[in-house]
Amino acid sequence: MVVPQIKFKVHRRGFAVVAAAVANLVWIDAARAGAHHAFLGGPWELVIKMGMEGDGLRFPMKVSDETKPQKLDTVLPVAGTPIRVKLEEYVPDLAWETVAAEDPNGDIVAKLAIKGKNIEQQIWLSPGDPARQSISSRVGNVGIRKFHNADTAEALVRELADPKAVGILSVWPQEGGRPFECVAKAGQKVVIPGSAYKLTVLEYLPHYSLDTETKKVVNQSDKPVNPALKVAISDGQKTSEQWLWGRFSSSPHEQAASPLRIKYTDFNLGSDKGTYILAVAGGTRAWLFVSNNKGRRAEKVVAGRSYPFADKQYAFTIEKIVDGAIVRTVWKNKSETLLHPALVATIEEGGRPEQTVLELDKPFHHKTASGVLVLLYRRSPVPAASP
């Protein structure tokens, strides 16, 4: 059976990388499951070596029951180095899970559930993580943006509904504390509270680019591929101009440093149907921007509500929003069946332990002070020599 796939892409600083795909249906009958078990089962060994050359040291691996997760307590020294590999656990059916972990230095994260024809997928978004700021596919797109000041968030949301609005300017007159935030519009002049500065929005480009021959700034299209603002900053005596990029913290084309710390956050939904922007701020309700035939509008997020993409067969819900967290991918054991065996180990060097997961037949490369340490958990090709 062939299942059509929808690929959601996560945008990392302007470049799209495939983040996840629809899971295919997999059918396993009893006879195949037995063969699968036999192929995956022991005898196993762990091969450890420094560098890519040579055979390395082979350590036989055995557990009392290959279908049961088990604690391990074996320390393997790496000859000629201060490195030790400590085996901690064996799991028969390894699975990876993306979760939000509380962190005092974390950001606001949102968990989305995407459902539709032959798809059911969960995705985390975070405005502070360049790899999780937006997702896209042929059926629709969702991005996440953050307001730094919850007290003015609702007023900013309502002003962003103006078709002339292209995003938010956040300005820090002093180091630390909350910034002053305002909606950015071309030609707009803003007095920065708590400072002698005035800011003017000179130009907006949805697709900023630099001509390699003329070295002049050009706009390549009307699509928000690389939105940028040109602003002028003046204290009444001296004026400086600077480009700000909505999806980059800096650029190789950046001019002299600004006298103020300024951040531009774009809110351009573009013309594609089924595009959303989730706007969040700590301590206040989240908002969702959507572009449709009636223009751009914003509405308060309703947890669990279904929001349709351009293709009505697909939709997403916002399951939860967590403040003060980071998104992490962690391992777990999914079942007591030998389907995806793995070893959980800790590599110790100079008193600094680092946990890693060794999946069957997947070499793991770890950079150390002595060079690259290679670990391979595999079936024993031939009986290992007695230690």
Buried (B, 14 or more C-beta within 10 A) or exposed (E): EEEEEBEBBBBBEEEEEEBBBBEEEEEEEEEEEEEBBEEBBBEBBBBBBBEEEEEBBBBBBEBEEBBEBEEBEEEBEBEEBEBBBBBEBBBBBBBEEBBBEEEEEBBBBBBBBBBBEEBEBBBBBBBBBBEBBBBBBBBBBBBBBBBBBBEBBBEBBEBBBEEEBBBBBBBBBEEEEEBBBBBBBBEBEBEBEEBEBBBBBBBBBBBBBEEEEEEEBEBEEEEBBBBBBBBBBBBEEEEBBBBBBBBBEEBEEBEEEBBBEBBBBBBBBBEBBBBBBBBBBBEBBBBBBBBEEEEBEBEEBEEEEEBBBBBEEBBBBBEEBBBBBBBEEEBEBBEEEBBBBBBBBBBBBEEEEEEBBBBBEEEBEBEBEBEEBBBBBBBBEEEBEEE
